Amino acid sequence: MTTMEFQAAVLEHKDRVHSYARSILRDSEDAKDVAQECLVRLWRHRERVEPGAGCKNWLLRSAHNLCIDRLRRRSSRPEAPHDDEPLELRDGRPGPERLAVSVEVGGRLERALMELDHRDRAIVLLREVEGLSYEEIAGTLGLKLGTLKATLHRTREKLRASLMRAEVTP
Amino acid sequence: MTCDDVRLAIHEAQDDAPAGALPEPVRAHVASCAACRELASDLAALSSALRAMPHAPLPAETLDAVWNQTIRAMPSGFAHGLGFWRLAAAASLAVAVVSTTLFFVFAPVAPPGPTAVELAHASAQAELVLGYTARALAATRTAAADRVLAEKVSPAVRGVPAPSPSRSPR
């Protein structure tokens, strides 16, 4: 990966990495630190990372590992208050999918995601939001394919139930 | 087909990317079962909502920190250093190839020197020519002296007048 390709990759994936870290860690400051560290790591390993889809997967895997490190360190410390501020729907571009999701559903969905265990949340985000393959997710999270699919099915049902409790149709 | 079987089939259809069509027996069940129809509809909507979730933008100061630790931290001129050295090596190679070609095309070719046999032959021929010339000169000198003696000296010695000058026949 050249310097120019690195710059392009950072601009393309910076929000994705930050958003993933924020969803897993539920903390804005930690998410910024993880995103920064992840992108700097990409620079250090740029000779080994191919631009394109491989770069996106590499960044998400790296972000996930950094998040897990933070969560482990956190678990050895007293629980810090979570930053549960829901994501703002800042992307105002008109589009069939974006228009289909109301601000209310988006905010409630974000809260429903936050109620999940961090591993379940990671599975949903990597599969449904980022579109990684099952093999890539299984490799990143160290899960068997069967376990991964069963967890995803269960997590979808949890999210659906959470949204129904909030009387929001997904 | 039970509702549990259909539930699994609906999830498996959602697992495909893009979401696959339900098999015919499942569709027949869904058409007649309100609960399963609602599940299929909700999961499809949930998947759309998750895909449409916006990414949380990485703050500008964090992106700035990333640049500071990566491309801005490089020594001046190093950003394109690899390209520069590649260019320099290519230019050096091109100059070497062109110089070598021009040398062989335009350099004056020295004529090959005579061999020892040729020198000996030429020397013998030169000696032969010089011998002939020397003998010819000697014969000419003798003939001229004889003529002078016959025409000028002998009549005077003998007391007879010298004959009037006349053009000698060629």
Interface residues (C-beta under 8 A of the other chain):
Chain A: T3 F6 Q7 V10 K14 D15 R16 V17 H18 S19 R22 A31 K32 A35 Q36 L39 V40 W43 L87 E88 L89 R90 D91 E97 R98 A100 V101 V105 G106 L109 E110 V124 E128 V129 G131 Y134 K149 L152 H153 R156 L159 R160 L163 M164 T169 P170
Chain B: L8 H11 Q14 D15 A17 L39 D42 L43 A45 L46 S47 S48 A49 L50 R51 A52 M53 P54 H55 A56 P57 L58 P59 T62 L63 A65 V66 Q69 T70 I71 A79 H80
